[in-house]
Amino acid sequence: MSENSQIKIVYVLLDGVGDLPHPDIENKTPLQAAKTPNMDKLAKNGKMGEVISVGKGIAPESDIAVFNMLGYKFHHADYAGRGVIEAIGTGMDFKDGDLALRGNFSTLDERDVIIDRRAGRHIEREDALAVSREIEEKLKFSNPLAKVAVTPTIGHRVIVRIRDEHPLSPNITNTDPAYSRVDGMGVAKAVGDFLKIERCLPLDETDTAKLSADLVNEFTEKSLQILKDSETNKKRNSKGKKLLNSILLRDAGNKYPKVETINKKYSMNFSCIVDMPVEIGISNVLEMKAYSAGGLTDYEEKATVAAKSMETENAIYVHLKGPDEFGHDGDAIGKMKNIEEIDERFFGTLLKNIDTNKVAVMISADHATPCINKGHSDDPVPVLISGDGITNDGSERFTEEFAKKGEIGLLEGAQVVSKAIEIIKSGN
């Protein structure tokens, strides 16, 4: 290892933690309203700034945002698409030329209006598996050589892979009306209440793009009928549960990404603790060692494993999912309480198990998910770099307010890790 081999960093991304003032919490942001003594302690021992994870005016999805926050800035032609990243994260059979798309199980009413883009969000695993198998077994494309695989992951999330005798093109629009495809990546749209599944359209005049769009539309039409007749949905209906009667598709991709490994990029042993298929896919692509550390909310275990990893690793990236879901639900009080829980259980445990004279702690977010919007936004997110060797810039709390005043200033997501290494090495 080179000149970075002595650095130790625990790098925590709080998914969607950035926010805007909300009336339910005295017009504060959830970070401002939350009681966070452990993050306060870290803030007083470091310096802060703001980050635009992907680009001005872009409300990014988590995949491209996390890549950027780890130092990887893609031009649209180079990006594989979230569908591919999640397919890799699930261990799905995927090869170049296949079309992989991220999907949401969603609920339509009798007029085919989307009444819940996530079908209640917390979907029983057996129900998600059952309807996926029904689609795989019953859906026949007009071309008998075309095949589909449907793999549910966590909650409402699902991956759809379409394979044809010809290579397929990712250059198509989404059927999910809440996300646009812009320069190869998914971008959240400002949407109203009256949403319907959109028709997939080719984005160029090639035969492969037209074929891909036709196959996606055929999948949508036929899967809608299969889900309408589904025995699983009949049982859900009898129990008053939201129906899994549609799949919204977005972020198509058709090739395995080729990038420099993260260890080579930073001349460090860089590891991770991740739970969701998208982050697992990113860790696989970047060849990061992944540690097992319990479930989504096993915060003490994640903190203990992260601290222990510093015996053998230079850096560990820890992705904590919680705040994002409360943002999507518009629940500012819930988001505030979740931040307090992460502060006590994760950061409290971490600080008991590391020596801040030897291990730096970085905290940021992949993007903002303001409760007032119920979706991702392009608002800057805070970044904190903390350690005994770092000069404090007057920051007292990990909040948007202190981030705006911090010495680090405004960074692009792809600059964050390099900037942190520079600060840790210099102390300034």
C-alpha positions in Angstrom: 0.0 0.0 0.0 1.1 3.6 -0.7 1.0 6.9 1.2 -2.7 6.3 2.3 -2.0 3.1 4.1 -1.9 4.7 7.6 -5.3 6.4 7.3 -8.3 5.0 9.1 -11.8 6.2 8.2 -15.4 5.1 9.1 -17.5 6.7 6.3 -21.2 6.7 7.1 -23.8 7.6 4.5 -27.2 8.3 6.1 -29.6 7.6 3.3 -31.7 10.6 2.4 -31.0 12.4 5.7 -30.8 15.9 4.1 -34.1 17.8 4.5 -35.9 21.2 4.5 -37.7 23.0 7.4 -41.0 21.3 8.2 -44.0 22.7 10.1 -44.5 19.5 12.2 -41.1 20.1 13.9 -41.3 23.8 14.5 -40.0 24.6 11.0 -36.7 22.9 11.6 -35.2 20.1 9.6 -35.2 16.7 11.2 -31.4 17.0 11.8 -31.9 20.3 13.6 -34.9 19.0 15.6 -33.2 15.7 16.6 -31.3 15.3 19.9 -27.9 14.0 18.6 -25.3 14.2 21.4 -22.9 11.8 19.7 -23.0 13.5 16.3 -22.7 16.8 18.1 -19.5 15.5 19.7 -18.1 14.5 16.3 -19.1 17.9 14.8 -17.2 19.7 17.5 -14.2 17.6 16.7 -14.1 18.3 13.0 -15.2 20.5 10.1 -18.1 20.6 7.8 -19.3 21.5 4.3 -22.1 20.8 1.8 -22.2 18.3 -1.0 -24.2 18.2 -4.3 -23.9 14.5 -4.8 -24.5 14.3 -8.6 -25.1 17.7 -10.1 -27.0 21.0 -9.8 -30.7 20.5 -10.6 -30.5 16.7 -10.4 -32.6 14.9 -7.8 -30.7 11.6 -8.0 -31.5 8.0 -7.3 -29.4 6.2 -4.7 -27.3 4.2 -7.2 -25.7 7.1 -9.1 -25.6 9.2 -5.9 -23.6 6.5 -4.0 -21.2 5.9 -6.8 -20.5 9.7 -6.8 -20.1 9.8 -3.0 -17.5 7.1 -3.4 -15.6 9.1 -6.0 -17.1 7.7 -9.3 -18.5 10.3 -11.7 -20.0 8.7 -14.8 -20.7 10.2 -18.2 -24.1 8.9 -19.3 -22.7 6.6 -21.9 -20.5 4.9 -19.3 -23.2 4.2 -16.7 -24.7 0.7 -16.5 -28.1 1.8 -15.0 -29.7 0.9 -11.7 -31.4 -2.2 -13.1 -28.0 -3.8 -13.8 -26.5 -2.7 -10.4 -29.4 -4.3 -8.5 -29.3 -7.4 -10.7 -25.6 -7.8 -9.7 -26.5 -7.1 -6.1 -29.1 -10.0 -6.0 -26.7 -12.4 -7.8 -29.2 -12.7 -10.6 -28.2 -14.4 -13.9 -27.2 -11.4 -16.0 -25.0 -11.1 -19.0 -24.2 -8.3 -21.5 -27.0 -7.8 -23.9 -29.7 -8.7 -21.4 -32.1 -5.9 -20.3 -32.2 -5.4 -16.5 -34.7 -2.9 -15.0 -35.5 -1.9 -11.4 -39.1 -2.3 -10.6 -41.6 -1.4 -7.9 -44.6 -3.5 -7.0 -47.4 -0.9 -7.0 -51.2 -0.7 -6.5 -53.6 0.5 -9.2 -57.3 1.3 -8.7 -60.0 0.2 -11.0 -59.2 3.1 -13.4 -55.6 2.0 -13.6 -54.5 5.1 -11.5 -51.5 4.4 -9.3 -52.7 4.8 -5.7 -49.5 3.5 -4.1 -46.2 3.4 -5.9 -44.9 0.9 -3.3 -48.0 -1.2 -2.6 -47.8 -0.5 1.1 -44.0 -0.7 1.1 -43.8 -3.5 3.7 -44.7 -6.5 1.6 -44.6 -10.1 2.9 -41.7 -11.9 1.3 -43.9 -15.0 0.4 -46.4 -12.8 -1.4 -43.7 -11.0 -3.5 -42.1 -14.4 -4.4 -45.5 -15.9 -5.3 -46.6 -13.2 -7.7 -43.1 -13.1 -9.2 -43.3 -16.9 -9.9 -46.7 -16.4 -11.4 -45.4 -13.9 -13.9 -42.4 -16.0 -14.8 -44.5 -19.1 -15.4 -47.4 -17.5 -17.2 -46.0 -14.6 -19.2 -45.3 -15.6 -22.8 -43.8 -13.0 -25.2 -45.0 -13.0 -28.8 -41.4 -14.0 -29.7 -41.0 -17.4 -28.1 -37.3 -16.9 -27.8 -37.7 -13.9 -25.4 -37.7 -14.8 -21.7 -38.3 -12.9 -18.5 -36.9 -13.4 -14.9 -38.6 -11.5 -12.0 -36.6 -11.4 -8.7 -38.2 -9.6 -5.7 -35.6 -8.1 -3.3 -36.7 -6.2 -0.2 -40.2 -4.8 0.4 -41.7 -3.4 -2.8 -38.5 -3.7 -4.8 -38.1 -6.1 -7.7 -35.7 -6.7 -10.6 -36.9 -7.6 -14.0 -34.5 -9.1 -16.5 -35.6 -9.6 -20.2 -33.5 -11.8 -22.4 -33.9 -12.1 -26.2 -32.1 -13.7 -29.1 -30.8 -10.3 -30.0 -28.9 -7.9 -27.6 -31.2 -5.4 -26.1 -30.8 -1.6 -25.7 -31.1 0.4 -22.5 -32.0 3.5 -24.5 -35.7 3.5 -23.6 -38.0 5.5 -21.3 -39.3 4.4 -17.9 -42.8 3.1 -17.3 -42.6 4.5 -13.7 -44.1 8.0 -14.0 -42.1 9.3 -10.9 -38.7 9.0 -12.5 -37.2 10.3 -15.8 -34.3 8.8 -17.6 -31.8 11.6 -18.1 -28.4 11.0 -19.6 -28.5 7.3 -18.6 -29.5 7.8 -15.0 -32.8 7.9 -13.1 -33.9 11.4 -11.8 -36.9 12.0 -9.6 -39.6 14.1 -11.1 -42.0 16.5 -9.4 -45.3 14.6 -9.8 -48.9 15.1 -8.8 -51.5 12.7 -7.4 -52.9 11.4 -10.7 -50.3 9.0 -12.0 -50.6 6.2 -14.5 -48.1 3.7 -15.9 -46.3 5.3 -18.8 -45.7 3.6 -22.1 -42.1 2.7 -22.8 -40.6 4.5 -25.8 -37.4 4.1 -27.6 -35.0 7.1 -27.1 -33.3 6.5 -30.5 -34.2 5.2 -33.9 -32.3 1.9 -33.7 -34.0 -1.4 -34.1 -32.6 -2.6 -30.7 -34.2 0.3 -28.8 -37.5 -0.2 -30.6 -37.3 -4.0 -29.8 -36.5 -3.3 -26.1 -39.4 -0.8 -25.7 -41.8 -3.3 -27.4 -40.7 -6.1 -25.0 -41.1 -3.8 -22.0 -44.6 -2.8 -23.1 -45.5 -6.4 -23.7 -44.2 -7.4 -20.3 -46.3 -4.6 -18.7 -49.5 -5.4 -20.5 -49.3 -9.2 -19.9 -48.1 -8.9 -16.3 -51.0 -6.6 -15.5 -53.5 -9.3 -16.5 -51.6 -12.0 -14.7 -51.5 -9.9 -11.5 -55.2 -9.1 -11.9 -56.0 -12.9 -11.9 -53.4 -13.7 -9.2 -54.5 -16.0 -6.4 -52.1 -14.2 -4.1 -53.8 -10.9 -4.9 -57.2 -12.5 -4.3 -56.0 -13.5 -0.8 -54.5 -10.1 -0.2 -57.8 -8.4 -1.2 -59.8 -10.6 1.2 -57.5 -9.5 4.1 -57.7 -5.8 3.1 -54.1 -5.6 2.0 -52.9 -3.5 -0.9 -52.8 -5.4 -4.1 -49.5 -6.1 -5.9 -51.2 -5.6 -9.2 -48.6 -3.8 -11.3 -44.8 -3.3 -11.7 -43.4 0.1 -12.4 -40.1 -0.2 -14.4 -37.2 2.2 -14.6 -33.4 2.6 -15.2 -32.7 0.0 -17.8 -29.2 -1.3 -18.4 -27.6 -3.9 -20.7 -24.0 -4.3 -19.7 -21.8 -5.1 -16.7 -20.0 -1.9 -15.6 -16.2 -1.7 -16.0 -14.5 0.7 -13.5 -11.3 1.0 -11.5 -11.5 -0.9 -8.2 -11.9 1.3 -5.1 -8.7 0.0 -3.5 -6.7 0.9 -6.5 -8.3 4.3 -6.8 -7.4 5.3 -3.3 -4.5 3.0 -2.5 -6.4 1.8 0.5 -8.1 -1.3 1.9 -11.7 -0.1 1.4 -14.6 -2.2 2.8 -18.3 -1.8 3.4 -21.4 -2.6 5.4 -24.4 -2.6 3.1 -27.9 -4.1 3.1 -29.9 -3.1 0.0 -29.4 -4.8 -3.4 -28.3 -1.5 -5.0 -25.5 -1.0 -2.4 -24.5 -4.6 -2.6 -24.3 -4.3 -6.4 -22.1 -1.2 -6.0 -19.8 -3.0 -3.6 -19.5 -5.9 -6.0 -18.7 -3.7 -9.0 -16.1 -1.7 -7.0 -14.7 -4.9 -5.4 -15.1 -3.8 -1.9 -14.9 -6.3 0.9 -18.4 -6.6 2.5 -18.9 -7.3 6.2 -22.0 -9.0 7.5 -23.5 -6.9 10.3 -27.1 -7.9 10.9 -30.3 -6.4 9.5 -31.3 -2.9 8.4 -31.7 -1.6 12.0 -29.1 -3.6 13.8 -27.2 -0.3 14.5 -25.1 -1.5 17.4 -23.9 -4.5 15.5 -23.0 -2.4 12.5 -21.1 0.1 14.6 -19.2 -2.8 16.4 -18.3 -4.4 13.1 -17.2 -1.1 11.6 -15.0 -0.4 14.6 -13.5 -3.9 14.6 -12.7 -3.6 10.8 -10.2 -0.8 11.5 -7.8 -3.5 12.7 -7.4 -4.7 9.1 -8.9 -2.0 6.8 -8.1 1.6 6.0 -11.7 2.6 5.4 -15.2 1.2 5.8 -18.3 2.7 4.1 -21.5 2.1 6.1 -24.8 2.7 4.5 -27.7 3.3 6.9 -31.1 3.2 5.1 -33.5 4.6 7.8 -34.0 8.3 7.2 -34.9 8.0 3.5 -38.1 6.0 4.0 -39.5 8.6 6.5 -38.7 11.3 3.9 -40.6 9.4 1.2 -43.5 9.0 3.6 -43.5 12.7 4.5 -43.0 11.8 8.2 -40.8 14.5 9.7 -41.3 13.4 13.3 -40.5 9.8 12.4 -37.4 10.9 10.5 -36.3 13.0 13.5 -36.8 10.0 15.9 -34.9 7.7 13.5 -32.0 10.1 13.4 -32.0 10.1 17.3 -32.0 6.3 17.3 -29.1 6.2 14.8 -27.2 8.7 16.9 -27.7 6.8 20.1 -27.4 3.2 18.9 -24.9 3.5 16.0 -22.7 6.6 16.7 -22.9 6.0 20.5 -21.6 2.5 20.0 -19.0 3.5 17.5 -17.5 6.2 19.7 -17.2 3.7 22.5 -15.2 1.3 20.3 -12.8 3.6 18.3 -10.0 5.8 19.2 -10.7 9.2 17.4 -7.0 10.0 17.6 -6.4 7.1 15.2 -9.8 6.8 13.3 -11.5 9.6 11.5 -15.3 9.6 11.1 -17.0 11.0 8.0 -20.8 11.5 7.9 -22.8 12.6 4.9 -25.8 11.5 2.8 -26.3 10.2 -0.8 -29.0 12.8 -1.4 -31.7 14.8 0.4 -35.2 13.4 0.8 -37.3 16.3 2.1 -40.4 15.2 4.0 -42.2 18.2 2.5 -41.6 16.8 -1.0 -41.9 13.1 -0.2 -39.1 12.4 -2.6 -35.5 13.0 -3.5 -34.4 16.5 -4.2 -31.3 18.3 -5.5 -30.7 20.2 -2.2 -27.1 20.0 -0.9 -26.5 17.6 1.9 -24.1 18.1 4.9 -20.7 16.5 5.1 -18.6 16.2 8.3 -15.0 15.0 8.6 -14.1 14.5 12.2 -11.0 13.3 14.2 -8.6 14.4 16.9 -6.1 15.6 14.3 -8.6 17.9 12.5 -9.0 21.5 13.3 -12.5 22.4 14.3 -14.1 25.1 12.1 -16.8 26.2 14.7 -19.2 23.4 13.7 -21.2 22.2 16.7 -23.9 19.9 15.2 -24.3 17.8 12.1 -27.0 19.9 10.5 -27.7 21.6 7.2 -27.2 25.0 9.0 -23.7 24.2 10.2 -22.8 22.6 6.9 -23.6 25.8 5.1 -21.2 27.7 7.3 -18.5 25.1 7.3 -14.9 25.6 6.1 -15.0 22.8 3.6 -17.5 24.7 1.4 -19.5 23.2 -1.4 -18.2 19.9 -2.9 -19.3 17.6 -5.7 -20.0 14.1 -4.5 -17.1 12.7 -6.5 -14.7 15.0 -4.6 -15.7 13.9 -1.0 -13.4 11.0 -0.3 -10.4 12.6 -1.9 -11.1 15.8 0.1 -11.5 13.9 3.3 -8.1 12.1 2.8 -6.5 15.5 2.2 -8.0 17.0 5.4 -7.1 13.9 7.5 -3.5 13.9 6.3 -3.0 17.7 6.8 -5.3 18.3 9.7 -6.6 21.5 8.0 
